[in-house]
């Protein structure tokens, strides 16, 4: 009987540890917004190609903050490195091969505004 109690106590503790959390936050949440952090960059799909000084961009960047890309060429604009623009005659209706990326730029009241849609390769 004592063995049954010991085993059940062990199993209870083991199962309880699987389904309960022991995480306790350390520190306090910041009031600084993502867009207020200097030097921060977003996820902008790009590919590094050996021999090229900068990665090629794999999405339209016309409606996003260029600072989120994370690099800047001293000779060319980001548009120069955008491979989507190399496809001749690509119309907006033909962008089914691309995923949509969005940027929610903060408004002056720090409430989310409408997202800016961009199309990226998948």
C-alpha positions as CSV (number, residue, x, y, z in Angstrom):
1,X,0.0,0.0,0.0
2,X,2.9,2.4,0.9
3,X,4.5,1.6,-2.5
4,X,1.2,2.5,-4.3
5,X,1.1,5.9,-2.5
6,X,4.7,6.7,-3.3
7,X,4.3,5.8,-7.0
8,X,1.1,7.8,-7.3
9,X,2.7,10.8,-5.5
10,X,5.7,10.6,-7.9
11,X,3.4,10.4,-11.0
12,X,1.3,13.2,-9.8
13,X,4.3,15.5,-9.4
14,X,5.7,14.4,-12.8
15,X,2.4,15.1,-14.6
16,X,1.9,18.3,-12.7
17,X,5.3,19.6,-13.8
18,X,4.4,18.8,-17.5
19,X,1.3,20.9,-17.4
20,X,2.2,23.8,-15.0
21,X,4.6,26.6,-15.5
22,X,7.3,27.7,-13.1
23,X,8.2,30.8,-15.2
24,X,8.4,34.1,-13.2
25,X,9.2,37.3,-15.1
26,X,12.4,39.1,-14.3
27,X,12.3,42.9,-14.6
28,X,9.6,45.1,-15.9
29,X,8.0,45.6,-19.3
30,X,9.4,48.5,-21.3
31,X,7.2,51.4,-22.4
32,X,9.5,51.9,-25.5
33,X,7.8,50.9,-28.7
34,X,9.4,48.9,-31.5
35,X,9.6,51.9,-33.8
36,X,11.3,54.0,-31.1
37,X,14.3,51.6,-30.8
38,X,17.3,53.1,-32.6
39,X,19.0,50.7,-35.1
40,X,16.2,48.1,-35.0
41,X,15.4,46.3,-38.2
42,X,12.4,44.3,-39.3
43,X,12.1,41.0,-41.2
44,X,12.4,41.9,-44.8
45,X,12.9,38.8,-47.0
46,X,16.3,39.0,-48.7
47,X,18.9,36.6,-49.9
48,X,22.7,36.9,-49.8
49,X,24.4,36.0,-53.0
50,X,28.2,35.4,-53.0
51,X,30.0,38.3,-54.7
52,X,27.3,40.8,-54.2
53,X,28.0,43.6,-51.7
54,X,24.4,43.6,-50.4
55,X,21.6,41.0,-50.2
56,X,18.9,41.1,-52.9
57,X,15.5,42.0,-51.7
58,X,12.7,39.5,-52.3
59,X,9.7,41.8,-51.7
60,X,8.3,45.1,-52.7
61,X,9.6,47.8,-50.4
62,X,7.6,50.8,-51.6
63,X,5.3,51.0,-48.6
64,X,7.6,50.2,-45.8
65,X,10.2,52.2,-43.9
66,X,13.5,51.6,-45.6
67,X,15.3,51.8,-42.2
68,X,13.7,48.4,-41.4
69,X,15.8,46.7,-44.2
70,X,18.9,47.0,-42.0
71,X,21.5,48.1,-44.6
72,X,22.0,50.9,-47.1
73,X,24.1,51.0,-50.3
74,X,26.2,54.1,-50.8
75,X,25.8,53.8,-54.6
76,X,22.2,52.5,-55.2
77,X,18.8,52.7,-53.8
78,X,17.1,49.6,-52.3
79,X,15.1,49.4,-55.5
80,X,18.3,48.5,-57.4
81,X,18.6,45.3,-55.3
82,X,14.9,44.3,-55.5
83,X,14.7,41.1,-57.7
84,X,10.9,41.4,-58.0
85,X,11.4,44.4,-60.1
86,X,13.5,42.3,-62.6
87,X,10.4,40.4,-63.7
88,X,9.2,42.3,-66.8
89,X,5.5,43.1,-67.0
90,X,4.7,41.9,-63.5
91,X,1.3,43.2,-62.7
92,X,-0.3,43.5,-59.3
93,X,-2.9,40.8,-60.3
94,X,0.0,38.4,-61.1
95,X,1.5,38.5,-57.6
96,X,0.0,35.2,-56.5
97,X,3.5,33.8,-56.2
98,X,4.3,36.2,-53.5
99,X,3.3,36.4,-49.8
100,X,2.1,39.6,-48.3
101,X,4.2,41.5,-45.7
102,X,2.8,44.3,-43.6
103,X,4.1,47.2,-41.6
104,X,1.9,48.9,-38.9
105,X,3.5,52.2,-38.6
106,X,2.6,54.0,-35.3
107,X,0.4,57.0,-35.5
108,X,1.0,60.1,-33.3
109,X,-1.2,58.6,-30.6
110,X,0.7,55.3,-30.7
111,X,-2.5,53.4,-31.9
112,X,-2.0,51.0,-34.7
113,X,-2.8,52.4,-38.1
114,X,-3.9,50.5,-41.2
115,X,-1.1,48.2,-42.4
116,X,0.9,48.9,-45.5
117,X,0.8,45.8,-47.7
118,X,3.8,44.5,-49.7
119,X,4.2,41.4,-51.7
120,X,7.1,39.0,-51.0
121,X,8.3,35.7,-52.5
122,X,7.3,32.5,-50.8
